[in-house]
C-alpha cells in the first residue's frame, strides 16, 4: 500500500470569485468528452435536414408565390436565421432540464460538489456557463450550414451566433430555475409541449408574427424567442442596423431574461442543495 | 455534554445547544458535543434520531437553526466554503459521477478543491491503491459493486487530505465482506491520525471504530462515552438470552424476578442482565423453567440503547 501522508502542494482554501464557476464547467466538459463526436454530428444534421426540407423544399413554393411579406427575400434566407435562434432555444431547454435534474436528484453530482469548497452560486452559474458553451458550438455549426446553403445575405450573420447564445440563455436560466424545484421529470413534458413547441412554431421562426391573429401578437412580443429571431434575422439579412433602437430593445429583453433567470436559478439550486 | 471541559479552541468540532428545525418538526434538539483532534467520534441511533441532520450542519451544507457550532474554530455560516475545503465527506447515498471512470471521479473531485491537475492525478492513483480499486481505474463507475462504489466514495473524500472525515452510515447496505473491507480502510485512516466522525445504527461498527460516541434518540443526545464505559454504565457484564416455546413467555409472570440485575422482555425473547450469565442461567433452571434456546453473551451497545430508550436500534 502506498503512503498517503506525503504532503502535496498548497492546502486547499475556500472558493472566491470566478474560480468555482470554472471548476464546475470543467466537470461538465469532462463528462461531455464521451459524447462530443455524436453531439457535433447531430448539431450538423439538424439544420441540414430542416433547411433542406423547409427552406429549399417548401421554400420553392413560397418563393413562387412571392415573398413581399417576408421582406422580399427568399424563404430560405428568411427561415435560416429564425431557425438558428429557435434551435438555440430548444437546445437550451433540454440542457436546462434533464442534466439539472440529474445533478440534483438522480446522480446527485451537484451535492457532491457542494461538499467541497464550491458554493451553490458556483454550481448554478457553472452550469449556465456550460450551457452557453454548448449553445456556442451548436450555433456555430448551424451558422456554417446556413452559409453553405447560401442562405446568409450579410457577413453580419457572424453576430447571429452570439445572439443565438443569448436567446438560448434567456430560456436556460428560467427553465433551469424551474428544474431545480422539481423532484421528478414529470412536468418537463409540459414545459416542452406547452412552452417550447408553441414558441418554436409561433414566434416568427417560420412566418412573420404579423400573420398571427391580432390578439396573439403581444404574447409573442413577451417571449424571448420573438426578440432573438428578430435580431438574428436582422443580422443575417443585413438590416439590423437600419433601426438600432429596435435592435437595442430586442437585446435588452434577452439580457433581462438572462439576468432574472440566472438569479432565480441561483436561489432554487441553493434551496435544493441545502434541503439535501 | 455539559460536563465536558473542552473549550471551543481545543476541539475540532464544538457544538452547544445545536438545534435544527424544519417546518413543523425538530430534527436536532439542543445537543452539546465536542470532537477532539485525532479522535473517532460516533453518532449512534435509529433512523430519524437526527444523526444525518447533525452531520449536514457539521458539513456546512445545512444552516443551523439555533445554538453554537464551530468547525476547526470557524463559523459554518460565515466560512462554509473554507471549512468544507478541509473536510472529507462520505454521504449516506453515493454521489459519484457514473459516466466517468473511477480515476476521473477522483481527479475532478480534486479539481473542485482547486488542486492542480497533476497533483490531483497523483493523489487519485494513490487513493485508488488505498481503496483497492487500482485495476478498475479506467472503468466506468456505473457497473461497480456497491462495496466498490463505497470505497471509491471514501477514496474521493480523501483527495483534499482532510483534517476531518465525516461518514454518514458508511456501510449501510453492504454485505458483511464488503463492510469488513471498508472498516479495515477506515481503521487504517484512524491509525494515521485522521479524525473520523461517523453516524451508524450498527453496534459492531460503533464498537469497532469509535473511541467515543453519543447515543441519539428523538433529536436528543441521551448518553455519551466510550463504548466500554457506556456498557459498564448502562448494562451488566453479561446477558443471558432466553427463548421459550411459543406461548410460554406470556405465562412467565414474575417467575424470573430476582434473577440477575435486570430483566428485559422483547416480543420473541427475554434478556437477563447479570454480571455472571452462566450463574443466571443456573438460577433459571433451578426454578424449573426450560427455555428452548439459551445464549450467554457479553453486553453490547445494543443493550445500552435498549436500556436508554426501551427500544431496539434496528426495528
Interface residues (C-beta under 8 A of the other chain):
Chain A: X1 X2 X4 X5 X7 X8 X9 X10 X11 X12 X13 X14 X15 X19 X23 X26 X27 X30 X31 X34 X107 X108 X109 X111 X112 X113 X114 X115 X116 X117 X118 X119 X273 X274 X276
Chain B: X52 X56 X59 X61 X62 X63 X79 X80 X81 X82 X84 X85 X86 X87 X89 X91 X93 X95 X96 X97 X98 X99 X100 X104 X108 X109 X111 X112 X113 X114 X115 X116 X119 X122 X123 X126 X127 X129 X130 X156 X158 X160 X161 X192
